[in-house]
Amino acid sequence: MATVMKPWTAVGTAVRWHVLVSGFVSYGFDAMDFMMLALALPVITTEWHLSLAQGGLLGTAGMIGVAVSSVAIGWYSDNFGRRRALLSSVVLFGCFTAAVALAGNWWQVMALRFLAGLGLGGLWGVVATYIAETWPAELRGRTVGFVLSSWPVGVIVAAAVAGRVLPHYGWRMLFLFGAVALLAALYVLAFVPESQMWQEQRERARAGAQAATERISVGEIFAPGVARLTLLGTAAAACALIGYWGANTWLPTYLVRERGLASGQMATFIIVLNIGMFAGYQIFGVLADRYGRRKALILCFLGATVLLPLYAAARDPRVLFWLGPLLGVFFAYTGPFGSYFPSLYPTRVRNLGAGFCFNVGRGIAAFAPYVLGQLGSSIGLSASIALCALGFFGAAVVMLVMPEAGQHLD
């Protein structure tokens, strides 16, 4: 009797590592891009005399692009391949982020942030799916966790660059630095092949009398038996991302305006917080593999629920400095999400389903920066950031009614 091999066993070791490296670097640049705006907001709002609400709309515009991208890039990936989708995402956000340096007014920045978001949003789903289709189940949680831990690395790089560039060269030069993301596209072109699992699925579809021209549709992730998972997954992601983006967009401004830190000090505080976040990705990756992805997510959300109000209320710079990395540990929820969502869907719609849950969640959270900016004008950024804990608590509640990870990849 022939031995049936799991799809990932046929994947060469070199291919797995190239996928890991390309995912790590690409997602790190994704994070760097997102954080550049948050770091530049104190300078942009001052230079152009913008209100906090207007500044928040710059963040909102990018996240609306992210929501559109989640469907567009996910559909493109499942129909035309993971490799093409990865390349398209990186090139889109790299080019449009650099173009912000040429913007002449607030409206132009907002339009360019939307266009950059079209690339930024699709990347998470492509990277998570690529890893899920090339690494074995027993290593998947920590592998996805490690790859997505490039997010805090990207934020650290952005903060370090901003600390040197903003005081001397201004915010335009900071955005121009975003073009280095195109190096990730060159790596993919040179070393990363198409997903073998995706290719095999396409061959089975053709052999099974499906028309070669038949395309995967968004409606498939809302089919009976799947729709509930898609809706709950999107709700969980939306709650978590409202909490994270509502707080993260305004943390640099909060540290400068309400806690009196200079730009260089603020960058250091952001770096330290994200060192904790990097550690959190590794911790929750191991916990996800050992105790289950759902349980790891619930623990992550509850920790953020407790610690975020404490951080927002702290006034002593020393307390803020040391509380930052502890809070950052519980901001690492995208790692468990990265191994959880792809497992809920079959190969045919895996990228579309996982990307839809996470990035439409980001789209729903798009107005969090604007709303927090409005609230910050009346009740202060400290109180507004503390309210973001409600988003994390809501995510924990939704995960209680979600199943443990699916079996499509195991």
N, C-alpha and C positions, 0 to 999 in steps of 0.2 A: 504494500500500500504506500503510495507516494506521500511524502511529508509535505504538508501545506505550510508554507512560510508566511509569516506576517509581512505586510508590505514594507515595513521599515527595515527588515532584515536584509533586503536586497540592496539597500542604500550603502554605498561605500563610505568608509570612515572619512576620507578626504572631503567628500561632498558634504557630509554633516557639518564638518568644521568650517567649511567655506560658507555654508548657510548661516551658521552661528555667528561668524565674524561679520558677514554682510548685514545680518539683522541687527547686531549690536551697534555697528558703526552708523547704519542708516537711522535707527531709532534714537541714537544719541544726538545726531544732527537735528532730528525732529524736535527733540526736547530743547536743544539750544535755540532753535528758531522760535518756539513758543515763549521761552524765557526772555529772549531779547526784548520783546515788547513790554513785558512786565518791568524789566530793569530800566527801560528807556522812558516809561510813562512819567515818572517824576520830572524829567527834563522836558519832554514834549509838552506836557500840560502847562508847565511854567512858560516855555518859549512861546507857545501859541495861545496862552491865556484860556485854556480849556477848563471846563468844570470837571469834577470827578465823574459825572454821568457821561460827558462827552468822551473822556478818556476810556471809560468802561466800554463804550460802543466800539472802540478800536479792537478790543479783545473779543467782543461779541461778533463782530464781522468775520473774524477769522474762524470762530467756532461754528458759525452758520455754514461757511465753506466746508468745514469738517463734516457736518451732517450730510451735506450733498455728496461729498466724497465717499462717505461710508457705503452708500448704495452704488455709486458709479464705479469706484475702484473695486469693490467687492464683486459686482456683476462682471466687470472686465477680467478680474482674476480667475473667476470660476469658468468663464467662457474662453479666455484666450491665454491663460497661464499665469502662474505666480511670478515668474521672472519678469515678464513684460509689465505687470502691475507694479512691481517693486521699483523698476526703473522709472516708470512714468511718475510715480509718487515723488521720488527723490528729485527728479529734474524739475517738476512743477514747483515744489516749495523752495528749492534752492534758487531758482531764477527769480521768482516773484518776491522772495524775501530780500534779495540783493537790490531789486528794483525800488524798494521802499526808500533807499538812500537818495533817490532822485525825486521823491514826492515834493510837491510845492505847497500842499495844504492838507488839512485834516481829511477832507473827502477822498483825496487820492490815496492817502495812507489806508483809509478804511477799505477802499476798493482793492488795493493790492493785498491787504490782509485776507480778504475774502478769497482772492485767487490763490494765494499761498495755501489757504486752508483746504483747497481742493486736492492738494497733494498731501498735506499733513494728516488729514483724517484717514485716508486709505491705508496708510503705512502700518498702523497697529495690526489690523486684520491680516494683512499679507504676511508680516513677520511672524505673528503667532501661528498662522496656518502653515507656513513653510517649516517652522520648527516642529509642529505637531506631526507633519507628514514625513519627517526625516529622522526623528529621535524616538527611541523606545519608550513605552508607557511608564516604566519604573523610574526613568530619568526625566520625564517630560516636565514635571512641575518645577524642579530646580533648574532645568535647562532654559525653559521659558522665563523663569524668574531671573536667571542670570542675564539673558539677552535683554529683557525689558528693564533690567537695572541700569542699562545705559542711559535711561532717562535722567536720573540724578547726576550721572557723569556729564551728560550734555548740559544740564543746568549749571553744574560747577564750572564747566568750561566757559559758558556764557557769562557767569558772574565774574570769573577771573578776567576775561577779556574786557567786560564792561568796567571793572574797577580800574583798568589801565586806559581804556579808550575814551570813556565818557568824559572824564575831567579834562582831557587834553585835545580830543579830536571831535567830540560831539556824537550825537545819536546816529547821524547818517553813516558815519564810518562803522559803527557797530552793526548796522543792518547789512552793509556791504560785505562784512565778514561772513555773512550767511552763505555766500556763494561757495565756500569751501565744502559745502554738502555735496557738491557735484563729484567730489573725490569718491564718495560711496558708490555713485553710479558707475564710475570707471571700474571699481572693484567687482561689482556685479557683472558687468560686461566681460571682464577677463576671467573670472573664476567660478561663477555660480550657474549651474545648469538648471533646467526646468525641473520641477518636482516630479519624481518618477511615479508617485501615487496618483497625481493629477493626470499624467500621461496615460497610465493604465486605465483609469476611469474613463477617459475619452475613448480609448480603444474598445473597452467593453460596451460603451454606449453605441459605437458604430456597429459592433458585432451583434448587438441585441436588437437590430432592426430600427434603431432610432435614426432619424434622418440626420445626416452630417450637418445640415443647416439648423437643426433644432437648437435653440438657445435657452439657457437657464433664465428663469424669470424671478422677480422678487416675490411673486405670489407663492412660490414653492416653500418659502420659510414661514408662510402663514397657512399651510395645509393642515388638515385635521391631525392632531397628535403632535404637531410642531408649533402651531401658533401660540399656545400657552407658554412654551419655553421662550419663544422670541419676545413676547410681550413682557413677561416677568424679567427676563434677562435685560431688556432695554430699560425697564423701570429701575432695576438694581443699579445699572451703570449710570443712569440719569441722576439718581439720588447721590451716589458717590461723587460724581463729577460736578454736581452743583456745589457740594461741600468743598471739593478740592479747588476747582477753578474760581469759585467765589472768593476763597481765601488766598490762593496762590497769586492771582492777578494783582491783589492789593497789598500783599505782604511787604514788598520793597517800599511802596509809598507809605505804608503804615510805620515801618521802621524809621523812615526819614522824617515824616511830618509829625507823627505823634510820639515817637520815642527819641527824636533828636539825633539820630545817627547821621554821620557824614556818608557820602556815596561809597567811599572805600570801606568804611565800617559795615555798611549795609550789605555790600557784596560778600564780606567775610561771614556775616551771620547767615546769609543764604547758602553759602558754600558749606558751612558746618551743618545746617539743617539737612542738606542733600547728601552729606556723608552718612548721616543716620538713615536716610531713605535708601541709599545703596545697600547698607547692611540689612535693612528690612526686606529688600527683595530676596536676599540669600536666605534669611531666616524663614520667611513665609514660603519660599520655594521648597525648602526641606519639610516644613510643616504640612504643606499641601500634598507632598508625596507620601508622607508618613501617616497623616491623620485624615486626609481628604481635602479637596480644594474648597468645598463649600464651608467646612468648619474653619479653615484658614481665613477665608474671606470674612466670615462673621466676626472672628477675633480681631481682625485688622480694623474693621469698621467700628467696633466697640471701643477699641483703644483710641482711635481718632476722635470719637465722640467725647471722650473724657478729657483728652489732653488739649484739644484745640481751644476751648474756652479758657483754660489755665494759661496757655501761651498768650492769648489775646489780652488777658487781664494783667499780665506781668509788666512791671514798670522798671525794675532793676535790670540794667543791661547784662549783668552777669547771669541773672536768672534766665533771661531771654536767650543768652548764648548757649547755656547748657541744656535748657529745655528744648531748644530747636532740634537737635539730633534725635532726642527721644520721640518728639512728635513725628519727625521724619520717618522713623521706623514704621509707623502706622499709616503713612501715606503710600505704602508700597502695594496697594491693592491691585494695581494693574498686572502684577506678576501672576497671582492666582487666577485672575480673570483670563489671562492669556492662555492658560492651560485648561481652564474650565469651559469657556464658550466654544472653542473648536470641537470639544468632545461631545457636544450636544447635537452636532449635525453630521450627516454623511458627507463623503468627499465631494459629491456633486454640487452641494450648496454650502460647503464648510466656510469658505472665506466670506461669502455673502452673508451668511447667518451670523457668524462671530463678529464680523465687521459691523453689521447692522446694529447688533445689541450694543456694542461699545461706542460706536461713533454716532449713531442716532441719539444715544444717551448723551454724548458730548454736545450734539446739536440742541437737545432739550435744555442742556445746561448753558447754552450760549448766552442767555440773558442774565446769568448770574453776575458777571462782572459789571454790567450796566446797573442792575438792581442794587448791588452792593455799593456801587458808586453813589447812587441816589441816596441810599440809607446813610452812607458815610458822611454825606453833606449835612445831615440833620442829627444823627445820633453818634457820629464818630466812627472811624474805621475799626477801632478796637471792638466796639459792640457788634458791628456788622460782621466782622470776621468770626466772632464767637458764635453768632447765629448759624454759621455754616456747619456747625456740629450737628444740626438737625438733619442735614443731608446725609451725613454718614450714618446716623441712627436709622433713618428711613431705609438705607441700603441694607443694613443688618436685618431689619424686619422683613424686607422682601426676600432675602436669602433664606430665611427660615422656612418659606413655603416652596423653595426651589428643590429639585432633586439633587442627589450627589452626582458627580460628573458622569456623563453618558459613556456608552461603551463603543462608540463608532470608531475609536482609534485604538482600542485595547485588544 
